[in-house]
Amino acid sequence: MFGSSINVVEDLLIPLGLVTVQAIYAGYGVFIAHFLAQGLDPLFFVIYGSLVTGMLLTPFALYLERNQRPAKFDPALFIQFLLISLGGVTVFQTLLLMGIKKTSPAYASAMPNLAPTFIFVIAWCLKLEKVDLKCMYTRVKILGALVCVSGALAMSFFQGTPVSYRLSGPSTIMHVSLVAREKVDHGRLIGCMYLLTAVFVVSCTMILQAATLAEYPAPLSLCAITSLIGAFITTIVKLLQDRNLDTGLPSMGYGYLISIALMGGFVNGLCTTFHAWSVKKRGPVLVSVFSPVGTVCSAILSMLLLGEALHIGSLGGMFLIFSGLYFVLWAKKKEGYAFDETSFKMENDDITKPLLS
């Protein structure tokens, strides 16, 4: 009786929590987009955000995973940590912020839904993913991948008629705009390329993370260490590029920027922890299903707070990306039930499972 009550609470808490997490991410993305538009340097924000995230996670990692970290830390493992830090922190986060700066938070929250498709294709090429063209689920995954890519192309190249709303009044920033623009917005196109590249990089990083966690089964420690290393690498990149650690926004003091970074570290830490707990309780597929909620929230908040228009092309592209995502997730879920381990043996059990199952 007590166990069933806990399950009922979890059934209510997890969906509500996942919706809340996506809304928080969306709100924070819109908040950061405002400062990026004012001139905030993405590299500066990555440095402080990653540093704060690493510092917040380190005490929890030291205590909770004190018996999970391997005693031996060989050079090959250190190289994997460096690659994850470079790809998942420096390159991914910088490109993501540059993409937000040139597009909008709605675009930035929609593009990461391509990650399951990229992971499937990369794992297929590396023979880490089970692929049988005679299997219906494999064909559905391929169809989903094509639909996702079509959606990304639609968002990047087809703009169409903008549709947004302005409410009259001195204190509001909402507006109505129904003016068609036939020319391609080259800044938006470049921003989409930044976002697509960022998603591809983080997809490669996630595959490397899966391999690394097989040897280093301490995810919190991995996240804390790579965040700190990533902050160090990004600092070097900024010094080589700009010869200084300026914020890019002289009108804003360091104290205010540090408080923003602290808020970002707290948001990332809290949301990451809830995500990890939800994955443990209900699996990664359920968690992934809620990711489009963040895009919807970002689009609404961008319209209301930043006065950005939603275009027919971007809406159609988002719909295609979400449809393709659900095709891939549905096929992975169904394939997981029928997965035959004897037909897909590799040395490590964590690597032999389909990466998206």
N, C-alpha and C positions, 0 to 999 in steps of 0.2 A: 504493500500500500504506500509506504514511504517512498520507495523507489519510483513508483509510477507518478507520484506527486512531483518529484524532482524532474522527471521527464516532461511533465506538462509545463512546469515553470520554464524549463529550457526551451521547449517548443515555442513558447511565447517570447522569451527573453532574446533568443538568438536572432530571429528575424527582425524584431524591433531594434536590437542593438546594431545589426548590420545596416539597417536603413539610417540609423543615427550616425554611424561611422561615416557612411557615404555623404551624408549631409554636412558633417563636420569637415571632411576633406574638401567638399565643394566650396563651403564658406571660406575656408582657409586659402584655397586656390584663388578665389575672387579677391580676397584681401591682399594676397601677394601680388596679383596681377596689377593692382592699383599702383603699388610702389615700383614695380618693374616699368610701368608706363611712365613714371616720373623720372626714371633714369637709374634705378638701383642696379648695381652690377651683379649679374647672376653668379659669377665666380665667388664674390664676397659672400653672398648668401649661402652658397653651397658650403663654404669653409665653416662658417659659424653654425649653420644648421646641422652639419655632420658632426662637428665637434660637440655640440650640445647633446645630440642623440647618443653619441658614443659614451659621453660622461654619465648620462641618465641611465643607460642600460648596463654599464659596467658593474655597479654594486649588485644588481639583481642577477647578472650572469655569474658573478663570483660566488654568490650564495646558492642560487638555485641549481647551478650546473657544476658544482664543485666535484661531483663524482662522475660526471659525464665526459669531461675533457680528457683526451688521451695524454699519457705521461710524456710520450715522445713527440716532438714537433720537428719533423724532418724538413730539409730545404725544399723538397717538392711541394709540401703542404704550404710553406711560406710563399712560394711563387703563386700558388692558387689563390691565396689570400690577397696578394698584390693585384692579380688580374681581376678578382671580384671587386676590390676597392676601386681600381681604375675604371672598370666598366660600369659597375653598379652605383658608384658614388660620383666620381669626377665627370665622366663622359655623359652618363645617363641624366643625372640631375641638371648639369649645365645645359645640355641640349633641350631638356624638358622646359626649363625656365626661359630659354631663348625662344622656344616655340610658343610658350604662353605669351611672351612679350609681343610677338608678331601676329598671333592669332587671337585666341581668347581662352579662358578657363574651360569653356564647353568643349572646344576642340581638344585641349590637353587631357581632359578626362575621358573623351571618346576614344582617342587613339590607343591607349593602353589595352583596350579590349581586343586589339589585334595580337596581343602577346601569346595567347593559346595557339593561334594559327601559326605564328612564327616558330614557336617552340615545336609544334608538330612537324613543320617542314624541316627545320634544322635537325631534329631528332631522327626524322626519316632519312635525311642525307647521311647522318652519322651512324645509321643502322641501330639506333637506340630505341626506335619506335616500331611497334608491330605494324606492318603494312601488308595487306593481302587484298589485291584489287578485286578478287572474287567475293570478298566479304562486303555485305551491304553497309556495315558500319564504317568501313574504311572509305567507301565511296561517298558516304554522307560527310565524313571529315574533310575529304578533298573538296566536296561541294561547298561546305562551310568555309573552308580556307579561301576559295575563289570568291565567294560572296563577300567575305570580310575585306579582301583586297579591292574588290570593286567599290565597296563603300568608302574605303580610304581614298581611292582615286577620285570618287565623286566629290568628297569633301575638299580635296586638294584643287581640282581643276574646274568643277562646275559650281558656280555661285548662284546664279539665278536672281530672283526677286527677293530683296530683304524685307522681312516682316517683323516689326517691333512696335512698341507702344510708348507714347509720351502722354502723361497726364498733365494738364495745364495747372500751373501754380508756381509760385516763386521758390518753394522749398523742395520741389521734386526734381529728380534727374532722369525720370522715365520719359520716353518720347515715342511718337508715332512716326514711322518711316516706311513708305511704300514706293520707294524710288528704285527702279531697275537699273543695274549696272552691268553693261555688256562686257566691259574690259575685265581681264583677269587681274585680280589684286595680287601683284607680284610679291608684296610683303607677306601676304597670307600664304601664298604658295611656298615661299621659302620657309615660313614658320611650319607649315605642314611637313616639309621635308625634314626639318629639325626633329619634329615629333616622331615621324616614321623611323628615322635613324635611331632616335632614343629608344623606341620600343624594340627595334631589332637588337640593339646593344644589350638592353636589359634581358631580352629573351635568351641571348647567348650566355649572359651572366647567370641566369636562373638554371640553365643546364649545367654549368660549371659548379654552381652551388649544390645541386643534387649530388654530383660526384664528390664534392668536398665533404658534405655532411655524412657521406658513407664512411669516410675516414675520421671525421671530426664531428661526432654526433652531439653537438652543443650549439643549437641555432642562435640562442641569445648571445653567447660568447662570440660566435661568428659575426653577428650583426654589429656588436659593440666594437670588435677589433677592426673590421673593415670600415666602419664609420670613421674611426680615429685615423686609420691609415689613409682613407680617402680624403679627409680634411687636410692631412699633411701633403698629399700629392697635389691637391687643388691649390694649396698655398704656393707650392713651387711653380705650378703653371701660371698663377696670377703674377708672381714676382718676375718670371721670365717674360711674360706678355706685357705687363704694365709698369714693372719696376717699382711697384708700391702695392699697398693693401687698402687703397681708397675704396670707399663705398660706392662711388659713382653718383652719390646723392648728397652733395655738401650741405644742403639745407637741413639735413636730418642728423641729429647727434648720434654718437656711438651708443649711448645708453638706450636710446629708443630702438635702434637697430638690434642691439643685443637682446632687448626684451622681446622683439619679434622672433629672433632666432630661438630664444627660450620657449616661446609659445609653440613654435614649429616643432622643437624637440619633444615637448610635452604631448602635442597632438599626435606626432608620429609614434611616440612610445606607447601612448594609451591605445590608439587605434590598432597598432601592430599587435599588441598584447591580446586585445579582444579578437582580432582576426585569427591569431594562432590558437586561442582557446576554442573558437568556433570551428576551425578546421579539425581540431582534435575531437570535438564532440559530434560534428555532423558531416565532416569531410570537405574537401576543397571545391567540389562541384557546387554545393549549395552556396558557399561563400562567393564563388565566381558569378553566380546567377544575379547577385545583388549589385554587381559593379555598374550596370547601366543607370542605376538610381543616382549615382554621383553625377553622371553626365546631365541628366534631367535637372537636378538641383543646380548645377553650374550654369546651365543655359538660362534657367529662370532668374537666378541671382545676377548673372551678367546683364540680362535685360533690365532688371529693376534697379540695380545699383551702379552699373557702369554704362548703361545706355547703349549696349551693343545690340546689333540687329541679328536675328536668326534668318538665314537664307534658305530658300527651297533646296538648294544643292546640299547644304550642310545637314539639313534635316533628313533628306533622303539618304545621304551617306551614313549618318548615324543609325538610321533604321536598318540599312544593309549590314553594317558592322555588328549590330546587336543580333540580327537574324543569323548571320554566319557564326557568331559566338555560340549561340544556343544550339545550332546544328552540331558544332564540334563538341560541346559539352555533353549533349544528349548521346552522341555516338560513343564518346569516351565512357560515359556511365554505363551504357548498354554493353559495350565491349568488355568492360571490367568484369561483368558477370560470367562472360564466356571465355575469358582469357585463359589460354592453355600455357602454363609455365614451361612445359616440356618442349614447346616449339620455339621458345624464346629465352634460352639459357645464356647467362653471362656470369662473370666471375662473382659479382656482388649482387645480393638480393635487392638492395635499394635502387640499383641502376637497371635491373631487369624489368621492373614494373614500368608500364607506360607512364611517361612523365606527367601526363595530365589526368591520370586516373584518380 
